[in-house]
Amino acid sequence: MTHPEPVDLLLRGGRVVSVQTGEVWAADVAVTGERIRAVLPPGTPVRATEVIDATGLIVAPGYVDAHMHIESSLVAPAEFARVTLPRGTTTVLADAHEIVNVAGRDAQAWMIEQGRATRQTMCWAVPSCVPALDGFETAGARLDAADIDEMLGWEGVTTLGEVMDYRAVVSGDPRMRGIVEAAQRHGVRLDGHCPNLSGAELGEYLWAGIDSDHCKNTPEVALEKARLGMLLMLQEKCLTPEVVDALLGLPHLPDFCLVTDDVAVDAILSRGHLDRVGAVALERGMSPLAVLRALTVHPARRLGLHDRGVVSPGKRADLVLLRSLTDLTPALVLAGGVVVGRDARPVQEAVRLADNPFSGTVRLDAEAVEAAVWRVDLPDGEHAFRAMRVNTVDTYTEPDEVVLPVRDGVVEWEGRTAVVAVLERHTGSGRASFAPVTGHDLGVGAFATTYAHDSHNLTVIATASAALREAAGTVVAAGGGMCAVREGHPPATLELPVGGVMSDRSAEEVAAASGAVRGALEAWGWHNRNVFMSVSTLTLPVSPQVKITDRGLVRVVERAWEPETVGGS
């Protein structure tokens, strides 16, 4: 029997996987326009404009990332799409809370407009926490319930972005209550961020309608959340052997999504995107079908996108052609019926950003950098200062203490400890805060960045004051970015002129620069599974346990200030 209609494209000779049943069978797939026209017995005569030989390959749905931030890639939306599409990521829900914390509503509108020009489907979440912790940090913008109520009605917006200030939800904070109620009126999804929230407080969070979490949890809390129907969105760091074993030990594996959250472009090009997260899930012992469902049909349903996530007539022709169900890096990718990647490589040329409306957002100068000295209102003598202890695995920080001398109101830290300094960069206030950082054995040097969650103030880690000034000055002169300075080595620099959080250059150029910065950081002695995230989240005051903003140290769980000195007030 001949298929009755001509089609635009035919995938001939492959096999199709059903994420519904787990079956794999021989079939040809016909595509008309952006949709799958038919799934046919092998060899069915079809008049096709283009035929692709899929022999030896498995046709699966394109991957859907239900929680991520494009700015974390360090490239603009067009370049993000260009390099993640070949990895199989055909749809994303993007929460632009990085650039929106810098430039507000205009930044959200710009990101949406940029996304329309890509082959990747970009759905959008309106950031719920701008700033992340109101009253504890200085951001470049502030969104209230009225702002969010309006933005939730914008075309392309489907979700209230991760509600990171979970303490405000649990305590009934009026501002957060208004934001949540605006989302409820619009009938959108409410995404969560509540690491290890448990018991009655978790119940209050769920009562507010926030029903997902992408944070790292203990196995016990992960099971509690799954038991209550909270959708677990598991990023790579969440896929610990203990959590995976706990989930697999349940009588029924709950629906879950695999997500990326934050991945820099050098890691995307070298290791992958959602395909990488899927590979880690497989390594941890999850079945290929469970992993594939978590990459496709589960996130598609979460986003209300019932036109994708399965290989079926009438569905969108977002497809990945796999060599096997245990090799999730595609040999070929189609988005809306168009080939967008081959063997993990883009088919489109790089796109440099033609216009940058968010330059000039780093409102600091050389004098402000020179004036960044740790001054305190304490008498001369030795004082025990509250420190932040970091680790090599994740972004969790613990309180620590370091005894340092004070002379004439200045803390003499150099040669005794590493410090983190946060310089407010949005209003020109000149405000800066300092604290010791422990947990790594660092050489002489410094690392400065304006990519620092979520207010993106200039953040510098240093072991020497001269290196602090050099790294910070380089970033300020570039209009935003990252700079690693090590004694005896040339600086490694990445310029991020788009709001201080994204580059206007090609993904390959940015990957080379960010890879060099990453290497310099690691050579300096800063070790972590994700070095950029471990540094940039030192300023995230909703990420346990103690963090620092331009206004001082924050006790995250208590949602309160941490005194500068141990035992202080």
C-alpha positions in Angstrom: 0.0 0.0 0.0 1.3 3.4 -0.9 0.9 6.3 1.5 -1.7 8.5 -0.1 -0.1 11.9 0.3 3.3 13.3 -0.6 5.4 14.4 2.5 8.3 16.7 3.1 10.6 14.2 4.8 10.8 10.5 5.3 13.0 8.7 7.9 13.5 5.4 6.2 14.8 2.1 7.7 15.0 2.9 11.4 13.2 1.8 14.5 10.8 3.7 16.7 10.6 3.7 20.5 7.4 4.2 22.3 7.9 6.0 25.6 4.4 4.9 26.5 5.0 1.1 26.3 8.8 0.7 26.0 8.5 -1.2 22.7 10.9 -0.7 19.9 9.8 -1.7 16.4 10.8 -1.2 12.8 9.0 1.7 11.2 9.4 4.6 8.8 8.4 8.1 10.0 6.9 10.6 7.6 6.9 14.3 8.3 4.8 17.1 6.8 5.6 20.6 7.8 6.3 20.7 11.5 4.4 17.6 12.4 4.7 13.8 12.1 2.3 12.7 9.3 2.6 9.0 9.8 4.4 6.1 11.4 4.5 3.4 8.7 5.5 -0.2 8.2 9.0 -0.4 6.9 9.3 0.1 3.1 5.9 1.6 2.6 6.0 3.5 -0.7 6.0 7.2 0.1 6.5 10.3 -2.2 8.9 12.4 -0.1 10.8 15.5 -0.9 13.7 14.4 1.2 14.6 10.9 2.4 17.0 10.3 5.4 18.5 6.9 5.8 17.8 6.0 9.5 19.2 2.4 9.2 20.6 1.3 12.5 19.0 4.2 14.4 16.2 4.6 16.9 13.7 7.4 16.4 12.7 8.9 19.8 11.0 12.2 20.9 13.1 15.3 21.2 14.2 16.2 24.8 12.3 18.7 26.9 14.1 20.7 29.6 11.5 21.7 32.1 13.8 23.8 34.3 16.8 25.8 33.1 18.3 29.3 32.8 19.7 30.3 29.4 22.0 32.9 31.0 23.8 30.2 32.8 25.2 29.0 29.5 26.8 32.5 29.3 25.6 32.9 25.7 22.5 34.7 24.3 19.4 32.7 23.3 20.2 32.2 19.7 23.6 30.7 20.4 22.2 28.6 23.3 19.7 27.1 20.9 22.2 26.5 18.2 24.5 24.3 20.4 21.9 22.5 22.5 19.6 21.5 19.7 22.2 19.1 18.3 22.3 17.5 21.8 18.6 16.8 21.4 17.2 19.6 23.5 14.3 20.7 21.3 12.1 22.4 24.0 13.0 24.4 27.1 11.2 26.2 29.9 13.5 29.1 30.5 13.4 31.1 33.7 15.3 34.4 32.9 15.8 35.4 36.5 19.5 36.2 36.0 19.1 39.0 33.4 15.8 40.1 34.9 17.5 40.7 38.3 19.8 43.0 36.4 17.4 44.8 34.0 13.9 43.9 35.0 10.8 43.7 32.7 12.7 44.9 29.6 15.1 42.0 30.0 12.3 39.5 30.1 10.7 40.9 27.0 14.0 40.9 25.2 14.7 37.3 26.1 11.3 36.2 24.8 11.8 38.1 21.5 15.3 36.6 21.1 13.8 33.1 21.6 11.3 33.5 18.9 14.0 33.6 16.3 15.3 30.1 17.1 14.3 26.6 16.0 14.2 25.6 19.6 10.8 26.0 21.3 11.4 28.4 24.2 8.6 28.6 26.8 9.1 31.1 29.6 8.7 31.5 33.3 8.3 34.9 34.9 10.8 35.1 37.8 9.1 35.1 41.1 12.0 36.3 43.2 13.5 39.6 41.9 15.5 40.1 44.1 15.9 36.6 45.4 15.6 37.6 49.0 13.9 41.0 49.2 15.5 43.3 51.7 18.7 41.4 52.0 20.5 42.3 48.7 20.6 45.0 46.1 19.5 43.9 42.6 19.1 45.9 39.4 15.4 45.5 39.5 12.4 44.6 41.7 9.3 42.9 40.6 6.2 43.1 42.8 2.9 41.2 42.5 1.5 43.8 40.0 4.5 43.4 37.7 4.3 39.7 37.8 0.5 39.7 37.3 1.0 41.6 34.1 4.0 39.6 32.8 2.2 36.3 33.3 -0.2 37.4 30.6 2.6 37.9 28.0 2.7 35.7 25.0 5.0 32.7 25.6 4.8 32.8 29.4 3.5 29.7 30.9 4.9 29.4 34.4 5.7 31.3 37.6 9.5 30.7 38.0 11.0 28.9 40.8 9.8 30.3 44.2 13.2 30.4 45.8 12.2 32.4 48.9 10.5 29.3 50.3 10.8 30.8 53.8 8.6 33.7 52.7 5.9 31.2 51.5 6.0 29.2 54.6 5.8 32.3 56.9 3.0 33.9 54.9 5.0 36.9 53.8 2.5 39.4 52.1 4.7 40.2 49.1 5.2 36.6 48.3 1.6 35.8 49.0 0.6 38.4 46.4 2.9 36.9 43.8 1.6 33.4 44.3 -2.0 34.6 44.2 -1.3 36.3 40.9 0.0 33.0 39.4 -3.0 31.2 40.8 -5.4 33.7 39.1 -3.6 33.1 35.7 -3.8 29.3 36.1 -0.1 28.8 35.4 2.3 26.3 36.9 4.2 27.3 40.0 7.7 26.0 40.1 9.5 25.4 43.3 13.0 25.6 44.9 13.0 24.3 48.4 16.1 22.2 49.3 15.3 19.7 52.1 12.1 21.4 53.0 10.1 18.8 55.0 7.2 18.1 57.3 4.6 20.8 58.1 6.6 23.5 56.2 6.6 21.4 53.1 2.9 21.0 53.5 2.5 24.8 53.6 4.6 25.2 50.4 2.5 22.6 48.6 -0.7 24.3 50.0 0.4 27.4 48.1 0.2 25.4 44.8 4.0 25.1 44.3 4.4 21.5 43.2 7.9 20.9 41.8 11.4 21.0 43.2 14.7 20.8 41.3 17.0 21.1 44.3 19.4 18.6 45.9 17.6 16.7 48.7 18.5 14.0 51.1 17.0 10.6 50.1 14.4 10.8 52.9 13.2 14.3 51.8 13.2 13.3 48.1 10.9 10.3 49.0 8.7 12.5 51.1 8.2 15.0 48.3 7.6 12.3 45.7 5.1 10.6 48.1 3.1 13.8 48.3 3.0 14.2 44.5 5.6 16.9 44.2 7.3 16.6 40.8 11.0 15.9 41.3 13.1 17.6 38.6 16.5 15.9 38.9 19.5 17.8 37.7 22.9 16.1 37.6 23.9 17.0 41.2 20.5 15.5 42.4 21.3 12.1 40.9 23.3 10.9 43.9 23.5 7.1 44.3 21.5 7.3 47.5 18.6 9.3 46.0 18.4 7.1 42.9 18.5 3.9 45.0 15.8 5.3 47.2 13.5 6.1 44.2 14.2 2.8 42.6 13.3 1.0 45.9 9.8 2.4 45.9 6.8 0.1 44.9 6.3 2.4 41.9 8.8 4.8 40.4 7.1 8.2 40.4 7.0 10.4 37.3 10.0 12.7 37.3 11.9 15.0 35.0 15.5 15.3 34.2 16.6 19.0 33.9 19.8 20.9 33.5 19.2 24.1 35.6 22.6 25.7 35.0 25.2 24.5 32.5 27.9 26.7 31.0 28.6 26.6 27.3 32.1 25.0 27.5 30.5 22.1 29.4 27.7 21.9 26.9 30.1 21.6 24.0 32.4 19.2 25.7 30.0 17.0 27.8 26.5 17.6 26.6 23.2 19.1 27.8 20.1 17.0 28.7 21.9 14.0 27.0 24.6 14.3 29.7 22.0 14.3 32.6 20.4 11.3 31.0 23.7 9.5 30.8 24.3 10.1 34.5 20.9 8.7 35.3 21.7 5.6 33.3 25.0 5.3 35.1 23.2 5.5 38.5 21.1 2.5 37.6 17.9 3.9 36.1 16.4 2.0 33.2 16.6 3.4 29.6 12.8 3.7 29.4 12.6 5.6 32.8 15.3 7.9 31.6 13.8 8.5 28.2 10.4 9.2 29.7 12.0 11.7 32.1 13.5 13.5 29.1 10.4 13.5 26.9 6.8 12.8 27.8 7.0 13.7 31.6 8.4 17.2 31.0 6.2 17.8 28.0 3.1 17.0 30.1 4.5 19.2 32.9 4.7 22.1 30.5 1.2 21.4 29.1 2.7 20.6 25.7 0.6 17.8 24.6 1.8 18.2 21.0 5.1 16.5 21.7 6.9 14.0 23.9 5.9 10.9 21.9 6.5 9.7 18.3 3.0 9.7 16.9 1.0 11.1 13.9 -0.1 14.6 14.5 2.6 15.3 17.1 5.3 17.9 16.5 8.3 16.5 14.6 10.8 17.1 17.3 12.8 13.9 17.0 16.2 12.5 18.0 17.8 9.6 16.2 19.8 7.5 18.6 22.4 4.8 18.1 21.0 2.9 21.1 18.8 3.5 24.1 21.9 3.7 26.3 23.6 6.3 24.1 21.5 9.5 24.4 23.7 11.8 22.4 21.8 11.9 19.0 23.2 11.0 15.6 20.6 13.4 14.1 18.1 15.9 15.5 15.0 17.3 14.0 13.1 20.3 15.4 9.8 21.0 13.8 10.7 18.7 10.9 14.0 20.5 10.2 17.4 18.9 10.7 19.2 21.0 13.3 22.1 18.8 14.3 24.3 15.9 13.2 26.5 14.0 15.6 26.1 16.6 18.3 27.3 19.4 16.0 25.2 22.3 14.8 24.2 22.7 11.2 23.7 26.4 11.6 26.5 29.0 11.5 27.3 30.9 14.7 25.2 34.0 15.5 26.9 37.0 17.0 24.5 39.3 18.9 24.0 42.4 16.6 22.6 44.7 19.3 23.2 44.7 23.1 20.6 46.7 24.9 22.0 45.8 28.3 25.6 47.1 28.1 26.6 49.6 30.8 25.0 47.8 33.7 28.2 47.5 35.7 28.0 50.9 37.5 31.4 50.8 39.1 34.7 52.5 38.3 38.4 52.0 39.1 38.1 54.2 42.2 35.3 52.0 43.6 37.5 49.0 43.1 40.5 50.6 44.8 38.3 51.6 47.7 37.2 48.0 48.3 38.9 47.5 51.7 37.5 45.4 54.5 36.6 48.0 57.1 34.9 47.3 60.4 33.8 49.2 63.5 35.8 47.1 65.9 38.6 47.9 68.3 42.2 46.9 67.5 43.0 43.3 68.3 42.1 39.8 67.4 38.5 39.0 66.4 36.7 35.8 65.4 35.0 36.5 62.1 32.1 34.4 60.7 33.3 32.6 57.6 31.7 30.5 54.9 33.0 27.0 54.4 32.6 25.6 50.9 33.0 22.0 49.7 34.1 20.2 46.5 30.7 18.6 45.7 27.8 21.1 45.7 26.9 24.7 46.5 26.0 24.0 50.2 27.9 26.3 52.6 28.4 25.9 56.3 29.2 28.5 58.9 32.9 28.6 60.0 35.1 31.1 61.8 38.5 32.6 61.3 40.4 34.7 63.8 41.9 37.9 62.2 43.6 41.0 63.5 42.0 44.5 63.2 44.2 47.6 63.0 42.7 51.1 62.7 39.4 49.7 61.6 40.8 47.6 58.8 40.8 43.8 58.9 44.3 42.4 58.1 43.2 39.2 56.2 45.9 39.0 53.5 48.2 36.0 54.0 45.8 34.5 56.6 42.7 33.5 54.8 40.9 33.8 51.5 38.0 36.3 51.5 34.9 36.9 49.4 34.0 40.5 48.6 30.7 41.6 47.2 30.6 45.1 45.6 27.2 46.5 44.8 27.2 47.4 41.1 23.7 48.5 40.1 23.2 51.8 41.9 26.7 53.2 42.4 26.3 53.1 46.2 29.9 52.0 46.8 28.6 49.4 49.3 30.8 46.4 49.8 30.8 43.4 52.2 33.6 40.9 53.1 33.8 37.5 54.8 36.5 34.8 55.0 36.1 31.7 52.8 37.4 28.3 54.0 37.4 24.8 52.5 40.0 25.2 49.7 43.8 25.6 49.8 44.2 28.5 47.4 47.4 29.9 45.9 48.1 33.6 45.5 45.4 35.1 43.3 41.8 36.1 42.9 38.6 35.4 40.9 36.1 38.1 40.0 32.7 37.7 38.4 29.5 39.7 37.8 27.8 36.4 37.1 26.8 35.9 40.7 23.3 34.6 41.7 20.9 36.2 41.7 21.6 39.9 42.0 24.8 39.6 40.0 26.8 42.1 42.0 30.6 42.1 41.5 31.9 39.2 43.6 35.6 38.6 44.2 37.3 35.7 46.0 40.9 36.6 46.8 44.0 35.6 48.8 45.8 38.8 48.0 44.5 42.4 47.9 46.5 43.3 44.7 45.0 40.3 42.9 41.6 41.3 44.1 41.9 44.7 42.6 43.4 43.4 39.4 40.6 40.8 38.8 37.8 43.2 39.8 39.3 46.0 37.7 39.5 43.8 34.7 35.9 42.8 35.0 34.7 46.3 35.5 36.6 47.5 32.5 35.0 44.8 30.3 31.5 45.9 31.4 31.0 42.6 33.1 32.4 39.1 33.0 34.9 36.8 34.8 38.6 37.1 35.5 40.9 34.7 37.2 44.3 36.0 38.3 47.1 33.7 39.5 50.6 34.6 40.6 53.0 33.9 37.8 50.3 33.4 35.1 48.5 35.7 32.7 44.9 36.5 33.7 42.1 34.4 32.2 39.2 36.5 31.2 35.7 36.1 29.8 33.8 39.2 28.9 30.0 39.2 29.6 28.8 42.6 28.3 25.1 41.6 28.1 23.9 42.6 31.6 27.2 41.3 33.0 25.8 37.7 32.7 25.9 36.8 28.9 28.3 37.2 26.0 27.5 38.7 22.6 29.9 36.3 20.9 29.6 32.8 19.4 29.3 29.8 21.6 32.7 28.5 20.5 34.4 31.7 21.4 32.7 31.8 24.8 33.5 28.2 25.4 37.2 28.7 24.8 37.3 31.7 27.2 35.1 30.1 29.9 37.1 26.9 29.6 40.3 28.9 30.2 38.8 30.6 33.2 37.5 27.3 34.6 40.9 25.8 34.2 42.6 28.7 35.9 40.1 28.5 38.8 40.8 24.8 39.3 44.6 25.3 39.0 44.3 28.0 41.7 42.9 25.4 44.0 39.1 26.0 43.7 37.7 22.5 43.2 34.0 21.5 42.7 32.0 19.4 40.3 30.7 22.8 38.9 33.2 25.5 39.8 31.3 28.3 38.3 28.1 27.5 40.2 30.0 26.9 43.5 31.5 30.5 43.2 28.4 32.2 41.8 26.1 30.9 44.4 28.1 32.2 47.3 25.8 35.3 46.9 22.5 33.4 46.6 20.8 34.1 49.9 18.1 31.4 49.5 20.6 28.6 49.1 21.6 27.0 52.5 23.3 27.5 54.8 25.1 30.9 55.0 25.6 33.2 52.1 26.8 36.8 51.5 25.3 39.7 49.6 26.4 43.3 49.2 24.7 44.0 52.5 26.3 41.3 54.6 26.1 37.7 55.7 22.7 35.9 55.6 21.5 33.0 57.6 19.5 31.3 54.9 17.2 29.0 56.8 16.4 31.6 59.4 16.0 34.3 56.8 18.0 36.6 59.0 21.4 38.4 59.2 24.5 36.6 60.4 26.6 38.8 62.6 30.0 39.6 61.1 31.8 38.3 64.2 31.1 35.1 66.1 29.0 36.0 69.1 28.3 39.5 67.7 24.9 41.0 67.2 
